[in-house]
Amino acid sequence: MVERRQSGGILVVDDDSRLRESILMLLRDAGYSARGAANGREALDLAEDETPSLILLDLMMPVMDGWQFLAERAQHRAAREAAVVLLSGMAFIRDAPGVAGFLTKPIRTESLLDYAQRFCGRSSARNQAS
C-alpha cells in the first residue's frame, strides 16, 4: 500500500447528505481540506477540478455508484492518482480493485482520521496541537 504525504485534500463521496456533511465537518474541524460529492459522476468532475489525495467512497449511490466510479476512474488522471478508501455498511468487501482501505459504517472517528493522516499528512490543526 503506497502512502501519500502531500495534501491535495479529501473528497467524500456519499449520497447520504447528513453522513457526508458530518464527515466533512469532522475532517475540516481536524484541519483538513475536504469537499463532498453525492455520487461517482459528481466526484469524477470534482477530482478533475482539484486532484484529491484521498477519496472516501460509498458504494451504493444513484447516478454512478462506487463500483462504477472505480471502473471509470482509470480513465481520469486526477481520480486515478488519489488513494480510495471505501465506506460501507457491509463488514467486508472482496475484490475491490485499486482500493487502499475500508471503513465500516458507522465510521469510527479515529479510524477516519488515521486514513486522512496516512494519505494527506498531518492536518494543520494537528500540527498546531503538537
Backbone as a printed PyTorch tensor [residue, N CA C, xyz], in Angstrom:
tensor([[[  0.8430,  -1.1710,   0.0000],
         [  0.0000,   0.0000,   0.0000],
         [  0.8930,   1.2410,   0.0000]],

        [[  0.7570,   2.0790,  -1.0080],
         [  1.5440,   3.2990,  -1.1160],
         [  0.8430,   4.4060,  -0.3530]],

        [[  1.5840,   5.1080,   0.4560],
         [  1.0220,   6.2120,   1.2180],
         [  1.4640,   7.5220,   0.6060]],

        [[  0.5480,   8.4820,   0.5600],
         [  0.8600,   9.8060,   0.0320],
         [  0.9680,  10.7760,   1.1990]],

        [[  1.9110,  11.6610,   1.1430],
         [  2.1000,  12.6300,   2.2170],
         [  1.7450,  14.0560,   1.8010]],

        [[  1.5580,  14.2970,   0.5140],
         [  1.1940,  15.6370,   0.0960],
         [ -0.3070,  15.8140,   0.2710]],

        [[ -0.7340,  17.0120,   0.5890],
         [ -2.1500,  17.2270,   0.8160],
         [ -2.8020,  17.8760,  -0.3810]],

        [[ -3.6480,  17.1110,  -1.0630],
         [ -4.4600,  17.6360,  -2.1350],
         [ -5.9020,  17.6530,  -1.6960]],

        [[ -6.1290,  17.4280,  -0.4360],
         [ -7.4750,  17.4390,   0.1030],
         [ -8.1340,  16.0750,   0.0510]],

        [[ -9.3260,  16.0410,   0.6110],
         [-10.0950,  14.8090,   0.7180],
         [-11.4380,  15.0270,   0.0400]],

        [[-11.8510,  14.0520,  -0.7430],
         [-13.1450,  14.0850,  -1.4190],
         [-14.0190,  13.0000,  -0.7930]],

        [[-15.1390,  13.4130,  -0.2030],
         [-16.0710,  12.4980,   0.4480],
         [-17.2430,  12.2660,  -0.5050]],

        [[-17.4270,  11.0200,  -0.9300],
         [-18.4520,  10.6850,  -1.9190],
         [-19.4910,   9.7660,  -1.2790]],

        [[-20.6560,  10.3340,  -0.9860],
         [-21.7280,   9.5680,  -0.3570],
         [-23.0450,  10.2710,  -0.6420]],

        [[-24.0790,   9.5160,  -1.0050],
         [-25.3740,  10.1180,  -1.3140],
         [-26.1740,  10.4840,  -0.0700]],

        [[-25.7780,   9.9860,   1.0890],
         [-26.4380,  10.3470,   2.3450],
         [-25.8910,  11.7060,   2.7760]],

        [[-26.6640,  12.7520,   2.5300],
         [-26.1600,  14.1140,   2.7630],
         [-25.8140,  14.3690,   4.2270]],

        [[-26.5760,  13.7880,   5.1490],
         [-26.2530,  14.0120,   6.5740],
         [-24.9320,  13.3660,   6.9430]],

        [[-24.7100,  12.1460,   6.4830],
         [-23.4470,  11.4740,   6.7580],
         [-22.2900,  12.2130,   6.0820]],

        [[-22.4750,  12.5710,   4.8100],
         [-21.4280,  13.2840,   4.0640],
         [-21.0510,  14.5820,   4.7690]],

        [[-22.0380,  15.3610,   5.1720],
         [-21.7660,  16.6320,   5.8480],
         [-21.1150,  16.4240,   7.2140]],

        [[-21.4900,  15.3720,   7.9140],
         [-20.8570,  15.0680,   9.2080],
         [-19.3790,  14.7320,   9.0330]],

        [[-19.0760,  13.9180,   8.0270],
         [-17.6780,  13.5620,   7.7520],
         [-16.8930,  14.7980,   7.3320]],

        [[-17.4910,  15.6100,   6.4590],
         [-16.8160,  16.8440,   6.0290],
         [-16.5310,  17.7630,   7.2160]],

        [[-17.4890,  17.9170,   8.1040],
         [-17.3020,  18.7750,   9.2740],
         [-16.1820,  18.2360,  10.1630]],

        [[-16.1840,  16.9390,  10.3870],
         [-15.1550,  16.3130,  11.2210],
         [-13.7720,  16.5340,  10.6180]],

        [[-13.6360,  16.3020,   9.3060],
         [-12.3430,  16.4820,   8.6400],
         [-11.8940,  17.9350,   8.6660]],

        [[-12.8110,  18.8450,   8.3950],
         [-12.4640,  20.2770,   8.3990],
         [-12.0900,  20.7400,   9.7990]],

        [[-12.8320,  20.2600,  10.8160],
         [-12.5010,  20.6120,  12.1980],
         [-11.1230,  20.0950,  12.5880]],

        [[-10.7010,  18.9900,  11.9750],
         [ -9.3760,  18.4230,  12.2370],
         [ -8.2960,  19.1240,  11.4140]],

        [[ -8.7000,  20.0900,  10.5680],
         [ -7.7300,  20.8720,   9.8120],
         [ -7.4840,  20.4210,   8.3870]],

        [[ -8.2850,  19.4900,   7.8910],
         [ -8.1130,  19.0080,   6.5170],
         [ -9.0020,  19.7740,   5.5490]],

        [[ -8.5320,  19.9100,   4.3350],
         [ -9.3290,  20.4580,   3.2510],
         [-10.2050,  19.3210,   2.7320]],

        [[-11.5210,  19.5220,   2.6980],
         [-12.4200,  18.4460,   2.2910],
         [-13.5940,  18.9990,   1.4960]],

        [[-13.9660,  18.2290,   0.4580],
         [-15.1280,  18.5630,  -0.3680],
         [-16.0200,  17.3390,  -0.4580]],

        [[-17.2850,  17.5460,  -0.8300],
         [-18.2170,  16.4360,  -0.9040],
         [-18.8570,  16.2950,  -2.2680]],

        [[-19.2510,  15.0650,  -2.5880],
         [-19.9760,  14.7420,  -3.8100],
         [-21.0640,  13.7350,  -3.4650]],

        [[-22.2110,  13.8290,  -4.1580],
         [-23.3500,  12.9670,  -3.8740],
         [-23.3430,  11.6640,  -4.6680]],

        [[-22.4510,  11.5670,  -5.6630],
         [-22.3780,  10.3430,  -6.4690],
         [-21.0370,  10.2980,  -7.1980]],

        [[-20.7600,   9.1740,  -7.8330],
         [-19.4820,   8.9890,  -8.5190],
         [-19.2530,   9.9390,  -9.6690]],

        [[-20.2830,  10.2640, -10.4320],
         [-20.1360,  11.1900, -11.5650],
         [-19.6980,  12.5690, -11.0670]],

        [[-20.3680,  13.0480, -10.0300],
         [-20.0030,  14.3400,  -9.4380],
         [-18.5790,  14.2870,  -8.8940]],

        [[-18.1860,  13.1640,  -8.3140],
         [-16.8360,  13.0110,  -7.7600],
         [-15.7760,  13.0850,  -8.8600]],

        [[-16.0170,  12.4310,  -9.9930],
         [-15.0590,  12.4850, -11.1020],
         [-14.8840,  13.9170, -11.5870]],

        [[-15.9940,  14.6570, -11.6810],
         [-15.9290,  16.0600, -12.1110],
         [-15.1420,  16.9090, -11.1140]],

        [[-15.4090,  16.7270,  -9.8200],
         [-14.6930,  17.4890,  -8.7910],
         [-13.2100,  17.1360,  -8.7610]],

        [[-12.8890,  15.8650,  -8.9500],
         [-11.4880,  15.4310,  -8.9320],
         [-10.7050,  16.0490, -10.0830]],

        [[-11.3580,  16.2690, -11.2200],
         [-10.6870,  16.9050, -12.3560],
         [-10.3810,  18.3700, -12.0600]],

        [[-11.2470,  19.0210, -11.2780],
         [-11.0290,  20.4290, -10.9190],
         [ -9.8640,  20.5800,  -9.9590]],

        [[ -9.7730,  19.6780,  -8.9950],
         [ -8.7090,  19.7230,  -7.9820],
         [ -8.4160,  18.2980,  -7.5460]],

        [[ -7.2330,  17.8050,  -7.8740],
         [ -6.8760,  16.4170,  -7.5870],
         [ -6.8270,  16.1760,  -6.0810]],

        [[ -7.6600,  15.2560,  -5.5790],
         [ -7.6010,  14.9420,  -4.1490],
         [ -6.4630,  13.9690,  -3.8450]],

        [[ -6.0200,  13.9630,  -2.6050],
         [ -5.0600,  12.9510,  -2.1540],
         [ -5.7900,  11.6960,  -1.7210]],

        [[ -7.0240,  11.8810,  -1.2340],
         [ -7.8110,  10.7740,  -0.6920],
         [ -9.2570,  10.9210,  -1.1190]],

        [[ -9.8600,   9.8040,  -1.5440],
         [-11.2850,   9.7560,  -1.8500],
         [-11.9240,   8.7500,  -0.9110]],

        [[-12.8950,   9.2090,  -0.1250],
         [-13.6900,   8.3400,   0.7400],
         [-14.9570,   8.0260,  -0.0430]],

        [[-15.1490,   6.7710,  -0.4200],
         [-16.1470,   6.3890,  -1.4150],
         [-17.1870,   5.4080,  -0.8970]],

        [[-18.4360,   5.8520,  -0.9020],
         [-19.5570,   4.9580,  -0.6280],
         [-19.7610,   4.0810,  -1.8610]],

        [[-20.3300,   2.9100,  -1.6810],
         [-20.5440,   2.0130,  -2.8170],
         [-21.9490,   2.1150,  -3.4070]],

        [[-22.9530,   2.2850,  -2.5720],
         [-24.3380,   2.2890,  -3.0350],
         [-24.8510,   3.7240,  -3.1600]],

        [[-24.9100,   4.2120,  -4.4210],
         [-25.3670,   5.5730,  -4.6890],
         [-26.1100,   5.6000,  -6.0220]],

        [[-26.9910,   6.5820,  -6.2050],
         [-27.6450,   6.7350,  -7.5080],
         [-26.6950,   7.4030,  -8.5140]],

        [[-27.0980,   7.5080,  -9.7370],
         [-26.3890,   8.1270, -10.8580],
         [-25.1620,   7.3010, -11.2380]],

        [[-24.1410,   7.2830, -10.3860],
         [-22.9660,   6.4300, -10.5760],
         [-22.5610,   5.9240,  -9.2040]],

        [[-22.6530,   4.6020,  -9.0060],
         [-22.3040,   4.0490,  -7.6980],
         [-20.7880,   3.9020,  -7.5590]],

        [[-20.3660,   3.4560,  -6.4000],
         [-18.9360,   3.3340,  -6.1280],
         [-18.2190,   2.3470,  -7.0310]],

        [[-18.8860,   1.2410,  -7.3810],
         [-18.2900,   0.2480,  -8.2730],
         [-18.0580,   0.8460,  -9.6550]],

        [[-19.0440,   1.5910, -10.1520],
         [-18.8990,   2.2520, -11.4540],
         [-17.7900,   3.3000, -11.4010]],

        [[-17.7200,   4.0240, -10.2880],
         [-16.6650,   5.0150, -10.1100],
         [-15.2910,   4.3540, -10.2090]],

        [[-15.1160,   3.2290,  -9.5130],
         [-13.8280,   2.5370,  -9.5410],
         [-13.4690,   2.0900, -10.9560]],

        [[-14.4570,   1.6510, -11.7130],
         [-14.2020,   1.2280, -13.0930],
         [-13.8440,   2.4210, -13.9820]],

        [[-14.5060,   3.5510, -13.7830],
         [-14.2930,   4.7450, -14.6120],
         [-13.0300,   5.5280, -14.2390]],

        [[-12.6210,   5.4400, -12.9900],
         [-11.5190,   6.3050, -12.5290],
         [-10.2190,   6.0500, -13.2630]],

        [[-10.0370,   4.8700, -13.8220],
         [ -8.8120,   4.5620, -14.5660],
         [ -8.6340,   5.4850, -15.7670]],

        [[ -9.7280,   6.0450, -16.2500],
         [ -9.6770,   6.9270, -17.4120],
         [ -9.5950,   8.4050, -17.0290]],

        [[ -9.5250,   8.6750, -15.7460],
         [ -9.4530,  10.0520, -15.2480],
         [ -8.1890,  10.1900, -14.4030]],

        [[ -7.2000,  10.8890, -14.9260],
         [ -5.9010,  11.0100, -14.2760],
         [ -6.0090,  11.4390, -12.8190]],

        [[ -6.7750,  12.4760, -12.5530],
         [ -6.8550,  13.0090, -11.1930],
         [ -7.4440,  11.9870, -10.2220]],

        [[ -8.5160,  11.3390, -10.6160],
         [ -9.1430,  10.3500,  -9.7420],
         [ -8.2550,   9.1190,  -9.6000]],

        [[ -7.5530,   8.7690, -10.6570],
         [ -6.6800,   7.5920, -10.6510],
         [ -5.5180,   7.7690,  -9.6750]],

        [[ -5.0460,   8.9900,  -9.5070],
         [ -3.8950,   9.2590,  -8.6400],
         [ -4.2460,   9.2760,  -7.1570]],

        [[ -5.5090,   9.4370,  -6.8280],
         [ -5.9280,   9.5260,  -5.4290],
         [ -6.0610,   8.1420,  -4.8000]],

        [[ -5.7390,   8.0470,  -3.5220],
         [ -6.0000,   6.8280,  -2.7610],
         [ -7.5080,   6.7570,  -2.5210]],

        [[ -8.0830,   5.5530,  -2.5910],
         [ -9.5180,   5.3680,  -2.3560],
         [ -9.7140,   4.4830,  -1.1360]],

        [[-10.5530,   4.9650,  -0.2230],
         [-10.9610,   4.1880,   0.9350],
         [-12.4730,   4.0350,   0.8430]],

        [[-12.9420,   2.7920,   0.8580],
         [-14.3720,   2.5210,   0.7490],
         [-15.0900,   2.7890,   2.0600]],

        [[-16.3200,   3.3040,   1.9450],
         [-17.2220,   3.4890,   3.0760],
         [-18.3940,   2.5510,   2.8360]],

        [[-18.6820,   1.6580,   3.7740],
         [-19.7680,   0.7140,   3.5390],
         [-20.3780,   0.2210,   4.8300]],

        [[-21.6480,  -0.1090,   4.7510],
         [-22.3380,  -0.7430,   5.8650],
         [-22.0180,  -2.2210,   5.9480]],

        [[-21.4410,  -2.7690,   4.8830],
         [-21.0480,  -4.1800,   4.8820],
         [-19.7520,  -4.3370,   5.6760]],

        [[-19.6060,  -5.4530,   6.3420],
         [-18.4330,  -5.6760,   7.1870],
         [-17.1640,  -5.9600,   6.3950]],

        [[-17.3060,  -6.4450,   5.1560],
         [-16.1330,  -6.8050,   4.3710],
         [-16.4820,  -6.7150,   2.8880]],

        [[-15.5670,  -6.2090,   2.1020],
         [-15.7420,  -6.1140,   0.6520],
         [-14.6190,  -6.9040,  -0.0030]],

        [[-14.9700,  -7.8370,  -0.8860],
         [-13.9600,  -8.6170,  -1.6090],
         [-13.7330,  -8.0220,  -2.9910]],

        [[-12.5210,  -8.1710,  -3.4660],
         [-12.1850,  -7.8340,  -4.8500],
         [-12.5220,  -6.4060,  -5.2490]],

        [[-12.1370,  -5.4650,  -4.4480],
         [-12.3180,  -4.0550,  -4.7950],
         [-11.0160,  -3.5650,  -5.4310]],

        [[-11.0010,  -3.3670,  -6.7420],
         [ -9.7630,  -3.0160,  -7.4380],
         [ -9.2490,  -1.6140,  -7.0920]],

        [[ -7.9710,  -1.5240,  -6.8110],
         [ -7.3410,  -0.2280,  -6.5910],
         [ -7.7560,   0.4840,  -5.3280]],

        [[ -8.2090,  -0.2570,  -4.3350],
         [ -8.6810,   0.3460,  -3.0910],
         [ -7.5930,   0.2350,  -2.0240]],

        [[ -7.3560,   1.3350,  -1.3210],
         [ -6.2950,   1.3870,  -0.3170],
         [ -6.7720,   1.0220,   1.0800]],

        [[ -8.0930,   1.0460,   1.2990],
         [ -8.5830,   0.7560,   2.6300],
         [-10.0930,   0.6680,   2.6690]],

        [[-10.6070,   0.4460,   3.8770],
         [-12.0210,   0.1910,   4.0670],
         [-12.4540,   0.7100,   5.4320]],

        [[-13.5450,   1.4740,   5.4570],
         [-14.1400,   1.9330,   6.7070],
         [-15.5770,   1.4380,   6.7610]],

        [[-15.9220,   0.7500,   7.8460],
         [-17.2690,   0.2410,   8.0350],
         [-18.1370,   1.3140,   8.6810]],

        [[-19.3580,   1.4800,   8.1580],
         [-20.3310,   2.3890,   8.7730],
         [-20.9980,   1.6540,   9.9220]],

        [[-21.2320,   2.2820,  11.0610],
         [-20.8750,   3.6700,  11.3660],
         [-19.3610,   3.8280,  11.4800]],

        [[-18.9000,   4.9530,  11.0210],
         [-17.4660,   5.2050,  10.9080],
         [-16.8990,   5.6820,  12.2400]],

        [[-15.8160,   5.0520,  12.6550],
         [-15.1160,   5.4650,  13.8740],
         [-14.2320,   6.6640,  13.5460]],

        [[-14.3560,   7.7290,  14.3090],
         [-13.6150,   8.9630,  14.0750],
         [-12.1190,   8.7340,  14.0120]],

        [[-11.5770,   7.9590,  14.9380],
         [-10.1240,   7.7690,  14.9510],
         [ -9.6440,   7.0090,  13.7160]],

        [[-10.4310,   6.0610,  13.2230],
         [-10.0540,   5.3380,  12.0040],
         [-10.0780,   6.2710,  10.7940]],

        [[-11.0840,   7.1130,  10.7200],
         [-11.1940,   8.0900,   9.6340],
         [ -9.9970,   9.0370,   9.6390]],

        [[ -9.6590,   9.5570,  10.8020],
         [ -8.5310,  10.4880,  10.9010],
         [ -7.1900,   9.7950,  10.6570]],

        [[ -7.1020,   8.5140,  10.9880],
         [ -5.8830,   7.7550,  10.6760],
         [ -5.6750,   7.6800,   9.1630]],

        [[ -6.7370,   7.3910,   8.4180],
         [ -6.6280,   7.3620,   6.9540],
         [ -6.2930,   8.7480,   6.4020]],

        [[ -6.9190,   9.7750,   6.9440],
         [ -6.6320,  11.1410,   6.4900],
         [ -5.1570,  11.4680,   6.6900]],

        [[ -4.6220,  11.1360,   7.8510],
         [ -3.2140,  11.4150,   8.1230],
         [ -2.3050,  10.5810,   7.2260]],

        [[ -2.6500,   9.3140,   7.0120],
         [ -1.8200,   8.4370,   6.2010],
         [ -1.6890,   8.9420,   4.7620]],

        [[ -2.7900,   9.4170,   4.1850],
         [ -2.7680,   9.7830,   2.7750],
         [ -2.6580,  11.2810,   2.5050]],

        [[ -2.8790,  12.1020,   3.5230],
         [ -2.8120,  13.5550,   3.3250],
         [ -1.7800,  14.2250,   4.2200]],

        [[ -1.1810,  13.4740,   5.1130],
         [ -0.2340,  14.0590,   6.0520],
         [ -0.9610,  14.6200,   7.2530]],

        [[ -0.2070,  15.2030,   8.1320],
         [ -0.7920,  15.7760,   9.3420],
         [ -1.5710,  17.0160,   8.9760]],

        [[ -2.7340,  17.1880,   9.5760],
         [ -3.5530,  18.3690,   9.3150],
         [ -2.9250,  19.5830,   9.9890]],

        [[ -3.3370,  20.7500,   9.5600],
         [ -2.8170,  21.9780,  10.1760],
         [ -3.2390,  22.0600,  11.6340]],

        [[ -4.4200,  21.5720,  11.9760],
         [ -4.8900,  21.5910,  13.3710],
         [ -4.0240,  20.6740,  14.2310]],

        [[ -3.6750,  19.4980,  13.6910],
         [ -2.8100,  18.5660,  14.4450],
         [ -1.4050,  19.1110,  14.5780]],

        [[ -0.9360,  19.7900,  13.5500],
         [  0.4020,  20.3810,  13.6140],
         [  0.4770,  21.4470,  14.7050]],

        [[ -0.5850,  22.2490,  14.8350],
         [ -0.6120,  23.3160,  15.8330],
         [ -0.7040,  22.7420,  17.2460]],

        [[ -1.3770,  21.5790,  17.3800],
         [ -1.5310,  20.9700,  18.7010],
         [ -0.2660,  20.2810,  19.1670]],

        [[  0.6520,  19.9750,  18.2530],
         [  1.8960,  19.2660,  18.6100],
         [  2.8820,  20.1600,  19.3040]]])
